Amino acid sequence: MSNGQLFDDDSDSLDPEKVLAHLSAPTVLRRWEGSLKEMVEIAEASLRNKLGNAEEVPALARHVVFGICDTMGGSVIYLPRGELLKNAMRDAEIFREWHERNARPADLARKYRLASQTIYDIIARQRALHRRSEPDLFGFDGDTGNE
């Protein structure tokens, strides 16, 4: 608790299977606050849209929401929506296809109906984002070059 928290973080002691097993009980579901319950409903609807009425859909939806809460719980986050979200997901997929599958920019431009220059700009932005999230293995982050 040396990081300024009021209470100890007990998330490591939570058993996800136990938590998930009790989430389907009506009394527990009623107690979920608005946003959390809505997240489960949205996850369930999205999974049903992709998987049909598979029996495991409700459990998968709760498992996904539990994972998000376990990882990001307690933090304030901004969730984009609309075109901003669609473009961010498209850009990430373009970069993944270029980086991992060696897709040519010209092919990506045709597939996504974008100008070639737009594809190059997206790849450059995504590369910069990925570089920032990579660890500095050689200690250059603090290096000013004035030695």
N, C-alpha and C positions, 0 to 999 in steps of 0.2 A: 504494500500500500504506500510505497515511498514515492509514487508518481503523482501525488496530489489527489487521489481518489478518496471519496468519503467512505466507500465500502470496498471490501475485497472483491476481486473478480472471481466469481464462482463458476464461470462458464466451463472450465476444464472438468468440473465435477458433474456436469450434466450428462446424463446418458441419453443420447439422441433417440435411441430405440424406445426407451421408456416414455420420453416426452411425446414422441410421435404416436405411441400406442394409445395415449390418453387424449390426444387432440380430437379424436372423432366423437368423443362423448358429448352429447348435447349441452350438458351443464358447463363443460370446459369451453366449448365453442361460443356459448353466449357471453362468456367473460372476456373473450378476446376483444381488445379495443378496436374501434372502427377501421383504422388503416391496416392493421395486421390481418383482420378478418377479410377485408377487401382484397388484400394481396393474395390470400389463399384462394379466394373466389376467382380472381383474375387468372392466377396460375392454373387453376383447375379448368377454367374455360379455354385457355390457350392450349393446354395439353389435350383436352377433348377435341379441339379443332384439328390438332395434328394426329392424335392417336385414336380418335373415335371414342366410343364408350367403354374403353378398356377398364377392367376391374381395378387396376392399380392406380388409376388417374388421381383419385383423392389423396392417396398416400404419397404419391410422387409430388403433388402440389404442396402438401404440407412439409415434405422433406426439403423441397427447394426453398420454401419460405423460412424454415428452421435454419437451413444453411446460411441464408442471407442474414438472418438475425444474429446467428452465432458469430458470423464474421464481421458484420458491420454494426451490430447492436450498440447503442449508446452514442453513435456518431451522427452528426447532422450532415446529410448529403443532398445534393441537387440531382434530381432525376429529369433529364431532358425529355421532351415529348414532341410529337408531330414531325415536321420536316427535319428539324435539328437531329432528332434521334434516328430517323431513317437514314439521313446522310452520314451520320457517325458510324452506323452499322454497315452501310454500303462501303464507306471508306476503309473500314477495318477489313472487310471481306476482299476488297480490291488489293490491299496490301498483302493479305494472307495469300491470295492467289498468285501475286507477283513474286513474293518472297519464298513461299513454301512449294509452290507448284510450277515455278518458273514460267508463268504466263507472260506473254509478250504484251507490252503496253498497247500496241495496235489492236490486239485481240480483245483486251479489256475495254478499250474505247468502243469497239463495236458491240460487245456484250452489254455494257452498261449505258450505251447510247450517249457517250460523253466525248468531248473533244480530246484529242491526244494530249494536248497541253494540260488539260484538267487532270487527266490520269497521272501525268508526271508530277503535277503539283500535289495531288493526293499522296502519291508515293513519298515525295519529299517530306510532307507534313507528318506522315505516319512514321517514317524513319526517324525523324527528330523526336517524336513521342516515345518510340521504342528505345532510343538511345538514352533518354532521360530516365527511363525506368530500369536500365541495366546498371549493375554495380560497377564502380570504378576499380578495376583490378590492379591498376598501375599507380594509383595515387595522384592522378592529374587534376582531380576536382578542386583541390586547394592550391594547386600550383599556379602562380602568377607569371612565371617565366622570368622573374627578376632576380636571378641568383648569380 
